[in-house]
């Protein structure tokens, strides 16, 4: 990270706002299309996830600890159980897509099967994709590039195909 956690978080929120308002359409067309389609509940879920996604840093496994803290924060805010679970799941899994795209062979059907099974639904896949894009972009200048964008897009499409065809397996 080029920024402190608090600055990264504020940049992440700003990037998500830009993504959903279409200001990143040229750089991230599929992410823009996805984010524009979010209903108000998903938009609020993602803003809250952006705010809480790195709260577990410095406390063991940042994703596991962050998910626990996110669950507690959501309960205190009075969110419905389904929204609480969505935020906690996104915080817990917020690094999965970038790690899979950049460190695994996404042309391997087993990689796609593992990732798609972990995600489980198109709704979660869309939210995770949007979160991953803005998280990478908020790390620091020059961190996002076309190669990462292409890997994420290809993983998204492959996982989408797996999830949509999963019932027939």
Secondary structure by P-SEA (a helix, b strand, c coil): ccccaaaaaaaaaaaaaaaaacccccccaaaaaaaaaccaaaaaaaaaaaacccccccccaaaaaaaaaaaaaaaaacccaaaaaaaaaaaaccaaaaaaacccccccaaaaaaaaaaaccaaaaaaaaaaaaaaaaacccccccaaaaaaaaaaaaaaaaaaaacccc
